[in-house]
Amino acid sequence: MKSPRLLLLALAWSTAPIYAGSHAPANVVDLGEYTHAHQLVDVDHGRRLNVFCMGSGSPTVIFEAGGGDDSSAFRSVEPGIAATARTCAYDRAGVGFSDAAARSS
């Protein structure tokens, strides 16, 4: 279980300057990138999720926002990690540019 702790430590360290009140780092994705869909991936016969990927190589790091946030929640973290790996943040169903979740009655 060392890997999840290491990932959480890396995320906490990379976002610390934002919460400490310092200036935003230079490698933050511009908010304008989140005003349109990037790659709409079909996940269920025409229902699509919006995915924003950066970087290349392996492994691929997936960012999943919670609490109603969209993929822009990772705009200050994703570029730093994308320098050494492929990263993808996505909008959950019904959030941002992703289609709403299918509901059964």
N, CA, C and O atoms as CSV, one atom per row, in Angstrom:
chain,resi,resn,atom,element,x,y,z
A,1,MET,N,N,0.820,-1.199,0.000
A,1,MET,CA,C,0.000,0.000,0.000
A,1,MET,C,C,0.859,1.257,0.000
A,1,MET,O,O,0.387,2.336,0.357
A,2,LYS,N,N,2.098,1.122,-0.393
A,2,LYS,CA,C,2.975,2.272,-0.408
A,2,LYS,C,C,2.653,3.222,-1.565
A,2,LYS,O,O,2.777,4.437,-1.415
A,3,SER,N,N,2.247,2.689,-2.701
A,3,SER,CA,C,1.980,3.506,-3.877
A,3,SER,C,C,0.883,4.543,-3.671
A,3,SER,O,O,1.100,5.703,-4.019
A,4,PRO,N,N,-0.308,4.190,-3.115
A,4,PRO,CA,C,-1.339,5.214,-2.908
A,4,PRO,C,C,-0.873,6.337,-1.984
A,4,PRO,O,O,-1.198,7.502,-2.212
A,5,ARG,N,N,-0.121,5.996,-0.955
A,5,ARG,CA,C,0.373,7.035,-0.053
A,5,ARG,C,C,1.351,7.955,-0.766
A,5,ARG,O,O,1.339,9.169,-0.558
A,6,LEU,N,N,2.200,7.370,-1.609
A,6,LEU,CA,C,3.164,8.170,-2.355
A,6,LEU,C,C,2.452,9.112,-3.314
A,6,LEU,O,O,2.850,10.269,-3.453
A,7,LEU,N,N,1.395,8.630,-3.981
A,7,LEU,CA,C,0.622,9.472,-4.893
A,7,LEU,C,C,-0.052,10.606,-4.135
A,7,LEU,O,O,-0.027,11.750,-4.590
A,8,LEU,N,N,-0.652,10.310,-2.989
A,8,LEU,CA,C,-1.288,11.362,-2.190
A,8,LEU,C,C,-0.269,12.388,-1.720
A,8,LEU,O,O,-0.555,13.585,-1.700
A,9,LEU,N,N,0.905,11.932,-1.345
A,9,LEU,CA,C,1.963,12.848,-0.922
A,9,LEU,C,C,2.380,13.749,-2.076
A,9,LEU,O,O,2.581,14.949,-1.892
A,10,ALA,N,N,2.510,13.170,-3.265
A,10,ALA,CA,C,2.888,13.957,-4.440
A,10,ALA,C,C,1.829,15.002,-4.764
A,10,ALA,O,O,2.161,16.144,-5.081
A,11,LEU,N,N,0.554,14.620,-4.687
A,11,LEU,CA,C,-0.515,15.573,-4.963
A,11,LEU,C,C,-0.556,16.679,-3.918
A,11,LEU,O,O,-0.735,17.849,-4.256
A,12,ALA,N,N,-0.391,16.314,-2.651
A,12,ALA,CA,C,-0.394,17.318,-1.583
A,12,ALA,C,C,0.775,18.281,-1.751
A,12,ALA,O,O,0.618,19.488,-1.569
A,13,TRP,N,N,1.932,17.758,-2.093
A,13,TRP,CA,C,3.115,18.599,-2.267
A,13,TRP,C,C,2.939,19.537,-3.452
A,13,TRP,O,O,3.321,20.705,-3.375
A,14,SER,N,N,2.364,19.042,-4.553
A,14,SER,CA,C,2.249,19.864,-5.755
A,14,SER,C,C,1.189,20.948,-5.623
A,14,SER,O,O,1.271,21.963,-6.314
A,15,THR,N,N,0.200,20.766,-4.759
A,15,THR,CA,C,-0.834,21.785,-4.591
A,15,THR,C,C,-0.575,22.687,-3.385
A,15,THR,O,O,-1.303,23.659,-3.186
A,16,ALA,N,N,0.430,22.391,-2.588
A,16,ALA,CA,C,0.714,23.173,-1.381
A,16,ALA,C,C,0.896,24.665,-1.652
A,16,ALA,O,O,0.369,25.473,-0.886
A,17,PRO,N,N,1.619,25.076,-2.708
A,17,PRO,CA,C,1.777,26.521,-2.942
A,17,PRO,C,C,0.462,27.249,-3.168
A,17,PRO,O,O,0.341,28.423,-2.819
A,18,ILE,N,N,-0.518,26.577,-3.742
A,18,ILE,CA,C,-1.812,27.217,-3.999
A,18,ILE,C,C,-2.503,27.510,-2.679
A,18,ILE,O,O,-3.035,28.603,-2.485
A,19,TYR,N,N,-2.500,26.554,-1.780
A,19,TYR,CA,C,-3.173,26.728,-0.500
A,19,TYR,C,C,-2.373,27.582,0.471
A,19,TYR,O,O,-2.920,28.074,1.458
A,20,ALA,N,N,-1.092,27.763,0.204
A,20,ALA,CA,C,-0.261,28.594,1.065
A,20,ALA,C,C,-0.394,30.073,0.707
A,20,ALA,O,O,0.185,30.926,1.381
A,21,GLY,N,N,-1.148,30.385,-0.343
A,21,GLY,CA,C,-1.385,31.768,-0.706
A,21,GLY,C,C,-0.338,32.354,-1.639
A,21,GLY,O,O,-0.340,33.561,-1.880
A,22,SER,N,N,0.550,31.535,-2.163
A,22,SER,CA,C,1.557,32.046,-3.087
A,22,SER,C,C,0.957,32.167,-4.481
A,22,SER,O,O,-0.196,31.802,-4.709
A,23,HIS,N,N,1.751,32.682,-5.401
A,23,HIS,CA,C,1.291,32.825,-6.771
A,23,HIS,C,C,1.140,31.462,-7.424
A,23,HIS,O,O,1.840,30.514,-7.067
A,24,ALA,N,N,0.225,31.364,-8.380
A,24,ALA,CA,C,0.030,30.104,-9.092
A,24,ALA,C,C,1.270,29.782,-9.907
A,24,ALA,O,O,1.893,30.689,-10.459
A,25,PRO,N,N,1.638,28.522,-9.995
A,25,PRO,CA,C,2.804,28.142,-10.776
A,25,PRO,C,C,2.617,28.463,-12.251
A,25,PRO,O,O,1.488,28.576,-12.727
A,26,ALA,N,N,3.718,28.608,-12.971
A,26,ALA,CA,C,3.669,28.987,-14.377
A,26,ALA,C,C,3.100,27.878,-15.258
A,26,ALA,O,O,2.620,28.156,-16.357
A,27,ASN,N,N,3.144,26.641,-14.804
A,27,ASN,CA,C,2.690,25.544,-15.651
A,27,ASN,C,C,1.250,25.119,-15.338
A,27,ASN,O,O,0.937,23.929,-15.370
A,28,VAL,N,N,0.395,26.063,-15.045
A,28,VAL,CA,C,-1.025,25.797,-14.815
A,28,VAL,C,C,-1.743,25.885,-16.162
A,28,VAL,O,O,-1.483,26.798,-16.947
A,29,VAL,N,N,-2.639,24.945,-16.428
A,29,VAL,CA,C,-3.413,24.968,-17.672
A,29,VAL,C,C,-4.366,26.158,-17.627
A,29,VAL,O,O,-5.060,26.364,-16.632
A,30,ASP,N,N,-4.397,26.929,-18.691
A,30,ASP,CA,C,-5.269,28.097,-18.782
A,30,ASP,C,C,-6.737,27.674,-18.704
A,30,ASP,O,O,-7.134,26.685,-19.320
A,31,LEU,N,N,-7.534,28.418,-17.951
A,31,LEU,CA,C,-8.962,28.086,-17.801
A,31,LEU,C,C,-9.699,28.045,-19.136
A,31,LEU,O,O,-10.717,27.364,-19.262
A,32,GLY,N,N,-9.195,28.767,-20.129
A,32,GLY,CA,C,-9.813,28.751,-21.455
A,32,GLY,C,C,-9.857,27.362,-22.066
A,32,GLY,O,O,-10.713,27.084,-22.907
A,33,GLU,N,N,-8.949,26.485,-21.657
A,33,GLU,CA,C,-8.940,25.112,-22.166
A,33,GLU,C,C,-10.173,24.333,-21.730
A,33,GLU,O,O,-10.500,23.305,-22.322
A,34,TYR,N,N,-10.850,24.807,-20.713
A,34,TYR,CA,C,-12.004,24.093,-20.165
A,34,TYR,C,C,-13.336,24.699,-20.596
A,34,TYR,O,O,-14.374,24.404,-20.003
A,35,THR,N,N,-13.311,25.550,-21.634
A,35,THR,CA,C,-14.538,26.163,-22.134
A,35,THR,C,C,-15.123,25.387,-23.312
A,35,THR,O,O,-16.119,25.805,-23.902
A,36,HIS,N,N,-14.506,24.267,-23.649
A,36,HIS,CA,C,-14.987,23.423,-24.740
A,36,HIS,C,C,-14.607,21.973,-24.455
A,36,HIS,O,O,-13.716,21.695,-23.653
A,37,ALA,N,N,-15.293,21.064,-25.123
A,37,ALA,CA,C,-14.977,19.644,-24.975
A,37,ALA,C,C,-13.640,19.354,-25.654
A,37,ALA,O,O,-13.271,20.024,-26.618
A,38,HIS,N,N,-12.928,18.375,-25.158
A,38,HIS,CA,C,-11.655,17.973,-25.763
A,38,HIS,C,C,-11.826,16.686,-26.556
A,38,HIS,O,O,-11.893,16.725,-27.785
A,39,GLN,N,N,-11.895,15.572,-25.889
A,39,GLN,CA,C,-12.106,14.298,-26.571
A,39,GLN,C,C,-13.329,13.650,-25.932
A,39,GLN,O,O,-13.319,13.321,-24.746
A,40,LEU,N,N,-14.375,13.471,-26.724
A,40,LEU,CA,C,-15.593,12.850,-26.208
A,40,LEU,C,C,-15.506,11.350,-26.476
A,40,LEU,O,O,-15.533,10.910,-27.625
A,41,VAL,N,N,-15.403,10.575,-25.404
A,41,VAL,CA,C,-15.209,9.129,-25.492
A,41,VAL,C,C,-16.533,8.424,-25.245
A,41,VAL,O,O,-17.178,8.642,-24.220
A,42,ASP,N,N,-16.936,7.579,-26.185
A,42,ASP,CA,C,-18.179,6.819,-26.060
A,42,ASP,C,C,-17.998,5.747,-24.987
A,42,ASP,O,O,-17.106,4.904,-25.091
A,43,VAL,N,N,-18.841,5.779,-23.963
A,43,VAL,CA,C,-18.740,4.811,-22.868
A,43,VAL,C,C,-19.954,3.894,-22.780
A,43,VAL,O,O,-19.920,2.880,-22.081
A,44,ASP,N,N,-21.040,4.252,-23.497
A,44,ASP,CA,C,-22.242,3.423,-23.390
A,44,ASP,C,C,-23.190,3.708,-24.547
A,44,ASP,O,O,-24.199,4.391,-24.371
A,45,HIS,N,N,-22.873,3.192,-25.719
A,45,HIS,CA,C,-23.750,3.303,-26.889
A,45,HIS,C,C,-24.219,4.730,-27.146
A,45,HIS,O,O,-25.422,4.991,-27.188
A,46,GLY,N,N,-23.298,5.634,-27.313
A,46,GLY,CA,C,-23.625,7.011,-27.631
A,46,GLY,C,C,-23.520,7.976,-26.465
A,46,GLY,O,O,-23.510,9.188,-26.678
A,47,ARG,N,N,-23.440,7.477,-25.241
A,47,ARG,CA,C,-23.237,8.346,-24.077
A,47,ARG,C,C,-21.735,8.582,-23.964
A,47,ARG,O,O,-20.952,7.633,-23.974
A,48,ARG,N,N,-21.331,9.858,-23.856
A,48,ARG,CA,C,-19.921,10.212,-23.938
A,48,ARG,C,C,-19.423,10.938,-22.698
A,48,ARG,O,O,-20.163,11.672,-22.044
A,49,LEU,N,N,-18.149,10.716,-22.393
A,49,LEU,CA,C,-17.457,11.450,-21.331
A,49,LEU,C,C,-16.389,12.313,-21.969
A,49,LEU,O,O,-15.706,11.880,-22.897
A,50,ASN,N,N,-16.243,13.534,-21.476
A,50,ASN,CA,C,-15.212,14.449,-21.945
A,50,ASN,C,C,-13.895,14.139,-21.228
A,50,ASN,O,O,-13.840,14.085,-20.000
A,51,VAL,N,N,-12.832,13.936,-22.023
A,51,VAL,CA,C,-11.522,13.583,-21.484
A,51,VAL,C,C,-10.495,14.595,-21.973
A,51,VAL,O,O,-10.464,14.935,-23.156
A,52,PHE,N,N,-9.644,15.082,-21.047
A,52,PHE,CA,C,-8.574,16.033,-21.365
A,52,PHE,C,C,-7.247,15.364,-21.008
A,52,PHE,O,O,-6.961,15.136,-19.832
A,53,CYS,N,N,-6.435,15.048,-22.027
A,53,CYS,CA,C,-5.166,14.348,-21.808
A,53,CYS,C,C,-3.976,15.238,-22.150
A,53,CYS,O,O,-4.051,16.119,-23.007
A,54,MET,N,N,-2.880,14.976,-21.449
A,54,MET,CA,C,-1.621,15.689,-21.674
A,54,MET,C,C,-0.478,14.683,-21.573
A,54,MET,O,O,-0.657,13.580,-21.055
A,55,GLY,N,N,0.682,15.064,-22.064
A,55,GLY,CA,C,1.871,14.254,-21.913
A,55,GLY,C,C,1.849,13.001,-22.766
A,55,GLY,O,O,0.967,12.810,-23.604
A,56,SER,N,N,2.840,12.153,-22.533
A,56,SER,CA,C,2.946,10.903,-23.275
A,56,SER,C,C,3.725,9.897,-22.446
A,56,SER,O,O,4.305,10.225,-21.411
A,57,GLY,N,N,3.720,8.678,-22.923
A,57,GLY,CA,C,4.477,7.639,-22.247
A,57,GLY,C,C,3.619,6.813,-21.319
A,57,GLY,O,O,2.390,6.815,-21.376
A,58,SER,N,N,4.326,6.112,-20.470
A,58,SER,CA,C,3.675,5.183,-19.560
A,58,SER,C,C,4.224,5.410,-18.159
A,58,SER,O,O,5.417,5.676,-18.011
A,59,PRO,N,N,3.412,5.314,-17.152
A,59,PRO,CA,C,2.009,4.912,-17.131
A,59,PRO,C,C,1.103,6.081,-17.482
A,59,PRO,O,O,1.560,7.217,-17.613
A,60,THR,N,N,-0.172,5.797,-17.632
A,60,THR,CA,C,-1.179,6.842,-17.780
A,60,THR,C,C,-1.803,7.075,-16.411
A,60,THR,O,O,-2.276,6.142,-15.763
A,61,VAL,N,N,-1.797,8.332,-15.980
A,61,VAL,CA,C,-2.366,8.719,-14.689
A,61,VAL,C,C,-3.748,9.303,-14.955
A,61,VAL,O,O,-3.886,10.244,-15.736
A,62,ILE,N,N,-4.772,8.750,-14.308
A,62,ILE,CA,C,-6.158,9.202,-14.487
A,62,ILE,C,C,-6.555,10.061,-13.293
A,62,ILE,O,O,-6.397,9.654,-12.141
A,63,PHE,N,N,-7.076,11.259,-13.582
A,63,PHE,CA,C,-7.564,12.162,-12.542
A,63,PHE,C,C,-9.082,12.109,-12.523
A,63,PHE,O,O,-9.725,12.336,-13.548
A,64,GLU,N,N,-9.651,11.814,-11.380
A,64,GLU,CA,C,-11.103,11.731,-11.233
A,64,GLU,C,C,-11.533,12.724,-10.157
A,64,GLU,O,O,-11.207,12.565,-8.981
A,65,ALA,N,N,-12.269,13.752,-10.579
A,65,ALA,CA,C,-12.720,14.780,-9.642
A,65,ALA,C,C,-13.972,14.314,-8.915
A,65,ALA,O,O,-14.779,13.564,-9.464
A,66,GLY,N,N,-14.124,14.753,-7.709
A,66,GLY,CA,C,-15.307,14.438,-6.925
A,66,GLY,C,C,-15.980,15.714,-6.458
A,66,GLY,O,O,-15.531,16.813,-6.782
A,67,GLY,N,N,-17.027,15.575,-5.717
A,67,GLY,CA,C,-17.701,16.732,-5.138
A,67,GLY,C,C,-18.285,17.691,-6.146
A,67,GLY,O,O,-18.438,18.877,-5.855
A,68,GLY,N,N,-18.619,17.197,-7.338
A,68,GLY,CA,C,-19.207,18.058,-8.354
A,68,GLY,C,C,-18.201,18.836,-9.181
A,68,GLY,O,O,-18.598,19.592,-10.067
A,69,ASP,N,N,-16.900,18.672,-8.916
A,69,ASP,CA,C,-15.874,19.351,-9.709
A,69,ASP,C,C,-15.741,18.707,-11.082
A,69,ASP,O,O,-16.130,17.556,-11.284
A,70,ASP,N,N,-15.187,19.466,-12.020
A,70,ASP,CA,C,-14.920,18.922,-13.344
A,70,ASP,C,C,-13.412,18.746,-13.521
A,70,ASP,O,O,-12.646,18.885,-12.567
A,71,SER,N,N,-13.000,18.442,-14.733
A,71,SER,CA,C,-11.585,18.158,-15.001
A,71,SER,C,C,-10.672,19.351,-14.732
A,71,SER,O,O,-9.469,19.165,-14.547
A,72,SER,N,N,-11.202,20.550,-14.706
A,72,SER,CA,C,-10.365,21.729,-14.442
A,72,SER,C,C,-9.815,21.750,-13.018
A,72,SER,O,O,-8.907,22.527,-12.721
A,73,ALA,N,N,-10.345,20.917,-12.144
A,73,ALA,CA,C,-9.860,20.857,-10.762
A,73,ALA,C,C,-8.385,20.453,-10.708
A,73,ALA,O,O,-7.709,20.703,-9.710
A,74,PHE,N,N,-7.895,19.838,-11.765
A,74,PHE,CA,C,-6.510,19.354,-11.787
A,74,PHE,C,C,-5.596,20.213,-12.641
A,74,PHE,O,O,-4.487,19.789,-12.965
A,75,ARG,N,N,-6.030,21.407,-13.015
A,75,ARG,CA,C,-5.259,22.234,-13.930
A,75,ARG,C,C,-3.911,22.673,-13.388
A,75,ARG,O,O,-3.022,23.008,-14.171
A,76,SER,N,N,-3.728,22.681,-12.071
A,76,SER,CA,C,-2.432,23.066,-11.506
A,76,SER,C,C,-1.551,21.855,-11.218
A,76,SER,O,O,-0.358,22.016,-10.964
A,77,VAL,N,N,-2.104,20.665,-11.251
A,77,VAL,CA,C,-1.352,19.442,-10.937
A,77,VAL,C,C,-0.993,18.667,-12.198
A,77,VAL,O,O,0.113,18.139,-12.319
A,78,GLU,N,N,-1.929,18.604,-13.130
A,78,GLU,CA,C,-1.753,17.767,-14.310
A,78,GLU,C,C,-0.504,18.096,-15.132
A,78,GLU,O,O,0.196,17.165,-15.530
A,79,PRO,N,N,-0.181,19.371,-15.410
A,79,PRO,CA,C,1.003,19.644,-16.230
A,79,PRO,C,C,2.307,19.113,-15.633
A,79,PRO,O,O,3.162,18.620,-16.368
A,80,GLY,N,N,2.467,19.206,-14.334
A,80,GLY,CA,C,3.694,18.720,-13.708
A,80,GLY,C,C,3.860,17.226,-13.846
A,80,GLY,O,O,4.962,16.741,-14.099
A,81,ILE,N,N,2.770,16.489,-13.681
A,81,ILE,CA,C,2.826,15.037,-13.812
A,81,ILE,C,C,2.931,14.641,-15.285
A,81,ILE,O,O,3.560,13.634,-15.610
A,82,ALA,N,N,2.320,15.427,-16.180
A,82,ALA,CA,C,2.386,15.150,-17.614
A,82,ALA,C,C,3.789,15.336,-18.178
A,82,ALA,O,O,4.060,14.920,-19.304
A,83,ALA,N,N,4.675,15.949,-17.420
A,83,ALA,CA,C,6.056,16.097,-17.879
A,83,ALA,C,C,6.769,14.747,-17.944
A,83,ALA,O,O,7.755,14.604,-18.667
A,84,THR,N,N,6.278,13.754,-17.194
A,84,THR,CA,C,6.946,12.451,-17.173
A,84,THR,C,C,6.016,11.281,-17.483
A,84,THR,O,O,6.480,10.143,-17.550
A,85,ALA,N,N,4.729,11.520,-17.673
A,85,ALA,CA,C,3.775,10.441,-17.949
A,85,ALA,C,C,2.583,11.006,-18.712
A,85,ALA,O,O,2.385,12.221,-18.747
A,86,ARG,N,N,1.803,10.145,-19.311
A,86,ARG,CA,C,0.550,10.572,-19.934
A,86,ARG,C,C,-0.468,10.760,-18.809
A,86,ARG,O,O,-0.552,9.935,-17.899
A,87,THR,N,N,-1.231,11.834,-18.873
A,87,THR,CA,C,-2.257,12.105,-17.865
A,87,THR,C,C,-3.590,12.347,-18.565
A,87,THR,O,O,-3.629,12.881,-19.674
A,88,CYS,N,N,-4.665,11.958,-17.921
A,88,CYS,CA,C,-6.004,12.213,-18.444
A,88,CYS,C,C,-6.922,12.570,-17.282
A,88,CYS,O,O,-7.021,11.832,-16.301
A,89,ALA,N,N,-7.585,13.704,-17.408
A,89,ALA,CA,C,-8.620,14.108,-16.449
A,89,ALA,C,C,-9.937,14.074,-17.212
A,89,ALA,O,O,-9.993,14.428,-18.390
A,90,TYR,N,N,-10.987,13.649,-16.537
A,90,TYR,CA,C,-12.266,13.585,-17.241
A,90,TYR,C,C,-13.378,14.202,-16.416
A,90,TYR,O,O,-13.304,14.287,-15.190
A,91,ASP,N,N,-14.419,14.635,-17.132
A,91,ASP,CA,C,-15.624,15.138,-16.490
A,91,ASP,C,C,-16.535,13.944,-16.235
A,91,ASP,O,O,-16.852,13.198,-17.161
A,92,ARG,N,N,-16.956,13.760,-14.992
A,92,ARG,CA,C,-17.864,12.660,-14.673
A,92,ARG,C,C,-19.201,12.872,-15.379
A,92,ARG,O,O,-19.490,13.972,-15.849
A,93,ALA,N,N,-20.001,11.838,-15.452
A,93,ALA,CA,C,-21.308,11.915,-16.122
A,93,ALA,C,C,-22.132,13.070,-15.553
A,93,ALA,O,O,-22.288,13.198,-14.339
A,94,GLY,N,N,-22.656,13.908,-16.449
A,94,GLY,CA,C,-23.492,15.032,-16.039
A,94,GLY,C,C,-22.724,16.257,-15.589
A,94,GLY,O,O,-23.332,17.239,-15.162
A,95,VAL,N,N,-21.416,16.228,-15.674
A,95,VAL,CA,C,-20.573,17.344,-15.246
A,95,VAL,C,C,-19.787,17.843,-16.460
A,95,VAL,O,O,-19.389,17.054,-17.318
A,96,GLY,N,N,-19.570,19.151,-16.523
A,96,GLY,CA,C,-18.796,19.719,-17.623
A,96,GLY,C,C,-19.413,19.391,-18.967
A,96,GLY,O,O,-20.597,19.640,-19.195
A,97,PHE,N,N,-18.600,18.826,-19.867
A,97,PHE,CA,C,-19.078,18.504,-21.216
A,97,PHE,C,C,-19.444,17.032,-21.391
A,97,PHE,O,O,-19.704,16.585,-22.508
A,98,SER,N,N,-19.464,16.280,-20.296
A,98,SER,CA,C,-19.876,14.870,-20.367
A,98,SER,C,C,-21.384,14.753,-20.369
A,98,SER,O,O,-22.085,15.545,-19.739
A,99,ASP,N,N,-21.875,13.755,-21.083
A,99,ASP,CA,C,-23.309,13.494,-21.116
A,99,ASP,C,C,-23.801,13.048,-19.744
A,99,ASP,O,O,-23.028,12.530,-18.939
A,100,ALA,N,N,-25.076,13.250,-19.486
A,100,ALA,CA,C,-25.665,12.837,-18.217
A,100,ALA,C,C,-25.640,11.317,-18.077
A,100,ALA,O,O,-25.591,10.592,-19.071
A,101,ALA,N,N,-25.673,10.854,-16.857
A,101,ALA,CA,C,-25.694,9.415,-16.581
A,101,ALA,C,C,-27.019,8.824,-17.030
A,101,ALA,O,O,-28.061,9.477,-16.970
A,102,ALA,N,N,-26.961,7.579,-17.479
A,102,ALA,CA,C,-28.195,6.866,-17.834
A,102,ALA,C,C,-28.887,6.458,-16.545
A,102,ALA,O,O,-28.251,5.919,-15.639
A,103,ARG,N,N,-30.167,6.709,-16.458
A,103,ARG,CA,C,-30.951,6.363,-15.267
A,103,ARG,C,C,-31.959,5.295,-15.637
A,103,ARG,O,O,-32.634,5.388,-16.663
A,104,SER,N,N,-32.057,4.281,-14.793
A,104,SER,CA,C,-33.101,3.260,-15.032
A,104,SER,C,C,-34.244,3.502,-14.052
A,104,SER,O,O,-34.036,3.971,-12.933
A,105,SER,N,N,-35.455,3.172,-14.498
A,105,SER,CA,C,-36.613,3.423,-13.646
A,105,SER,C,C,-36.967,2.240,-12.781
A,105,SER,O,O,-37.923,2.304,-12.008
